[in-house]
Amino acid sequence: MVEKPRSGLVTAGGVLVIVAACIALINGWLTLLASITVLFYDTIHYKIEWLTFYQMLLAVGFFALVGFAFGFVAGVQSLRRKQFSFAAVGMSLLMFAGILNFFAVTAPYSTDAGTFWALAFGGSITILSLLGLVFVATKKQEFT
């Protein structure tokens, strides 16, 4: 049986998504640590209408960890070239976690440092997962 030729785009997309998932893991743990710090040392009294700063950090940390789990599995599935639909959904969830992080960090910190952290975590997760999704989606026919 002749094996189909494999392109490097799917491999590159899987690796990019795994890197983005690892960044999301770091971001999730740091954000959850920050939310615990804000909970016990309530020195920041920032409030977005119905959402307090603690709840916002908790939600961003939770979605970052969920994005890590789905994104890591999606990257592994794309490296194995199995279950394209699950890989695409996992990459999309990881991208959503990056977008949520970008806007949640930029909202309270409209300073240069806040913009830097929003781009460092949210922007890198979003861009890497988007590139991975595009690379994998262009070679959908390689999946079984």
C-alpha positions as CSV (number, residue, x, y, z in Angstrom):
1,M,0.0,0.0,0.0
2,V,1.3,3.4,-1.0
3,E,1.4,5.9,1.8
4,K,0.1,9.4,1.0
5,P,2.7,12.1,1.0
6,R,2.6,14.3,4.1
7,S,3.0,18.0,4.0
8,G,4.9,20.0,6.6
9,L,2.0,22.4,7.0
10,V,0.0,20.1,9.2
11,T,3.1,19.3,11.3
12,A,3.8,23.0,11.6
13,G,0.2,23.8,12.6
14,G,0.2,21.1,15.3
15,V,3.5,22.3,16.7
16,L,2.3,26.0,16.7
17,V,-0.9,24.9,18.5
18,I,1.0,22.9,21.1
19,V,3.3,26.0,21.8
20,A,0.2,28.2,22.1
21,A,-1.3,25.7,24.5
22,C,1.8,25.8,26.7
23,I,1.6,29.6,26.7
24,A,-2.1,29.2,27.7
25,L,-1.1,26.9,30.5
26,I,1.4,29.4,31.9
27,N,-1.1,32.2,31.5
28,G,-3.8,30.2,33.2
29,W,-1.8,29.4,36.3
30,L,-0.5,32.9,36.6
31,T,-4.0,34.3,36.2
32,L,-5.4,32.0,38.8
33,L,-2.6,32.9,41.2
34,A,-3.4,36.5,40.6
35,S,-7.1,36.0,41.3
36,I,-6.3,34.3,44.6
37,T,-4.0,37.2,45.4
38,V,-6.7,39.7,44.6
39,L,-9.2,37.7,46.7
40,F,-7.0,37.7,49.8
41,Y,-5.4,41.1,49.4
42,D,-8.2,43.2,48.0
43,T,-6.3,46.3,47.2
44,I,-7.6,46.6,43.6
45,H,-11.1,47.9,43.5
46,Y,-11.7,47.6,39.8
47,K,-15.3,46.8,38.7
48,I,-16.7,46.3,35.2
49,E,-20.4,46.8,35.6
50,W,-21.5,43.4,36.9
51,L,-18.1,41.7,37.0
52,T,-15.5,42.3,39.7
53,F,-11.8,42.1,39.0
54,Y,-11.5,38.8,40.9
55,Q,-14.2,37.1,38.9
56,M,-12.7,38.4,35.6
57,L,-9.3,36.9,36.5
58,L,-10.9,33.7,37.6
59,A,-12.8,33.3,34.4
60,V,-9.7,34.2,32.2
61,G,-7.6,31.6,34.2
62,F,-10.3,29.0,33.8
63,F,-10.7,29.5,30.1
64,A,-6.9,29.5,29.6
65,L,-6.6,26.1,31.3
66,V,-9.6,24.7,29.3
67,G,-8.0,26.2,26.2
68,F,-4.7,24.5,27.1
69,A,-6.4,21.1,27.5
70,F,-8.3,21.3,24.2
71,G,-5.4,23.0,22.4
72,F,-2.8,20.4,23.4
73,V,-5.0,17.5,22.4
74,A,-5.8,19.3,19.1
75,G,-2.1,19.8,18.4
76,V,-1.4,16.1,19.1
77,Q,-4.4,15.0,17.0
78,S,-3.1,17.2,14.1
79,L,0.4,15.7,14.4
80,R,-1.2,12.2,14.3
81,R,-3.5,13.4,11.5
82,K,-6.5,12.0,13.2
83,Q,-10.0,13.5,14.0
84,F,-9.8,16.8,12.0
85,S,-13.1,18.1,13.5
86,F,-11.9,17.7,17.1
87,A,-8.6,19.3,16.2
88,A,-10.3,22.3,14.6
89,V,-12.7,22.7,17.6
90,G,-9.8,22.5,20.0
91,M,-7.8,25.1,18.1
92,S,-10.8,27.4,18.0
93,L,-11.4,27.1,21.7
94,L,-7.7,27.9,22.3
95,M,-8.0,30.9,20.1
96,F,-11.1,32.0,22.0
97,A,-9.2,31.7,25.3
98,G,-6.5,34.0,23.8
99,I,-9.0,36.6,22.6
100,L,-10.7,36.6,26.0
101,N,-7.3,37.0,27.7
102,F,-6.4,39.8,25.4
103,F,-9.5,41.9,26.0
104,A,-9.8,41.1,29.7
105,V,-6.2,42.2,30.4
106,T,-6.5,45.3,28.2
107,A,-9.7,46.5,29.8
108,P,-8.4,47.3,33.3
109,Y,-4.9,48.0,32.4
110,S,-4.9,50.6,29.6
111,T,-1.3,51.4,30.3
112,D,1.8,50.3,28.4
113,A,2.4,47.4,30.8
114,G,-1.2,46.2,30.3
115,T,-0.9,46.3,26.6
116,F,2.5,44.4,26.7
117,W,1.0,41.6,28.9
118,A,-2.1,41.5,26.7
119,L,0.0,41.1,23.6
120,A,2.5,38.7,25.3
121,F,-0.1,36.2,26.4
122,G,-3.4,36.9,24.6
123,G,-1.9,38.0,21.4
124,S,0.6,35.2,21.1
125,I,-2.0,32.5,22.0
126,T,-4.5,34.0,19.4
127,I,-1.9,34.4,16.6
128,L,-0.3,31.0,17.1
129,S,-3.6,29.1,17.3
130,L,-5.0,31.0,14.3
131,L,-1.9,30.2,12.2
132,G,-2.1,26.5,13.3
133,L,-5.8,26.4,12.4
134,V,-5.1,27.9,9.0
135,F,-2.2,25.5,8.3
136,V,-4.2,22.4,9.4
137,A,-7.4,23.5,7.6
138,T,-5.6,23.9,4.3
139,K,-4.5,20.2,4.3
140,K,-7.7,18.7,5.7
141,Q,-7.5,15.9,3.1
142,E,-4.5,14.4,5.0
143,F,-6.6,13.6,8.0
144,T,-8.2,10.2,8.4
